[in-house]
Amino acid sequence: MLLGRKQLLIGGEWRDASDGQTMPVVNPATEEVIAHVAAATRADLDDAVRAARAALSGPWGKMSARERGRLVWKLGERLMEQVDEVARLETLHNGKPITESRHVEIPMAAECLQYFAGWADKVQGDTIPVKGNALVYTLREPLGVVAAIVPWNFPLLLAVWKVAPALAMGNTVILKPASQTPLTALALGQLAIDVGFPPGVLQIITGSGGSVGQAIVEHPGIDKVAFTGDTSTGKGIMRTAAETLKHITLELGGKSPNIVFADADLDAAVRGASVGIFYGKGEVCAAGSRLLVDKAIKDQFLTKLADRTKKMVPGDPLDPKTRLGAISSKAQLERVLNYVDIAKKEGGTLLAGGSRADIGTGKGYFMQPTVFGDITPTMTIAREEIFGPVLAAIDFMDVDEAIARANDSIYGLAAGIWTRDIKKAHYVASKLQAGTVWVNTYNVYDTAAPFGGYKQSGFGREMSKYAVDYYTQVKTVWVDLA
Ligand code: NAD
């Protein structure tokens, strides 16, 4: 066994689940079990909630905003000092190329911590002119205990998008990573201890979504659930959270359109379509999984894209040259292959890929990057989120049809526009129902820019100054001066 047995972080201490149960963690590139993590029980969760509340009324609640900010900053700094080790863990449990973990995801997580560290002492209330003789002012206060429930595709980054603003605003956090990818959340917990966070401020609870995830959402001692994951899970969380009227933010699925107009720089657009769907093996909520391409250039464009795609081969995720890693789990690979079968049966034309891949080891959940042409808007792969390296190309006749087809989805997470016409770019951007629109680029993010969904892609915003609002509440104080 590579990494051994991992425990829960509760009240500043590492410990086994109360009933001793564990869950295996599998490296999707080798199919080997690399660790066993504790499967937390409700009793463990109760202990974590108690410790989180004690921290709020104890050292954490009493700490000045500036001191809090310093600790969050230090956590980001320490994360960057350990970037090689944490990136390796991210690649081992997720299967993503080490270059993505080492040079993109973990540095972005560290930057996010340091960005929100800066906000800690800059969020303030107002004094409000009211009628009569009274002093009225507002205080921005933390919500209390925040639970962060995150998926397996960017395990540490999506956790930090929640942990960083929550801690900076003075909340305590119980973080539950996905069962497939718990290792980097646990590493973050250790770093928080190392830099001096008081016990109970950041706790890590591992276990399955159906048991401890559900228990978190039901728990009356938790004030907010910040969730990233599947839309159907998000709907369940919303229903369950209604019982205790928790605050919730939901970052859910997507089926994002990447629109290529005939006047675009076609080589740049081919690269953008490729990055849009194949970065992160397509296991990206904002993946440009619907390529909408102008009928006038469709054949030329898809030929170029298919040629480029056929040259992309998956490889060992730990090899720095690898650009396409392993699909995160066996179940996910099977799901993706099933969508390939459905697309073929429904009349899609396979232009590239379409099969499981072998990197020469006979092991691992690898998949060829896949492009389908002749997809119509009603076909299954044009409508359902696949969450894998499968692109559905759909054509359009004019700007209005492009917009209508782009918006013809229950989702509204992101969209891309490729054109040299600046008027068209802004016009289309204004008409798209999506939380993020990229023009002549795709899949770019910055901690200072908000990210979140329209429609069934959820609500709330991560990163940026907007995130601060989702981790604070406003208290109005009236002082009678008459
Ligand atoms: P998932 O919904 O199955 O799981 C996400 C998390 O929720 C995991 O930690 C899981 O254990 C937990 N969970 C599962 N059932 C639960 C329940 N009943 N109560 C509480 N917690 C529960 O999603 P996934 O398969 O891990 O992730 C893929 C999905 O995440 C895709 O739909 C993707 O689009 C979405 N995603 C969205 C964003 C975004 O920012 N909008 C980012 C990344 C991923």
Residues whose N, C-alpha, C, O or C-beta is under 5 A from the ligand:
A	BS01	NAD	I149 V150 P151 W152 K176 P177 A178 S179 G207 S208 G209 G210 G213 Q214 T228 G229 D230 T231 T233 E251 L252 G253 G254 C285 S457
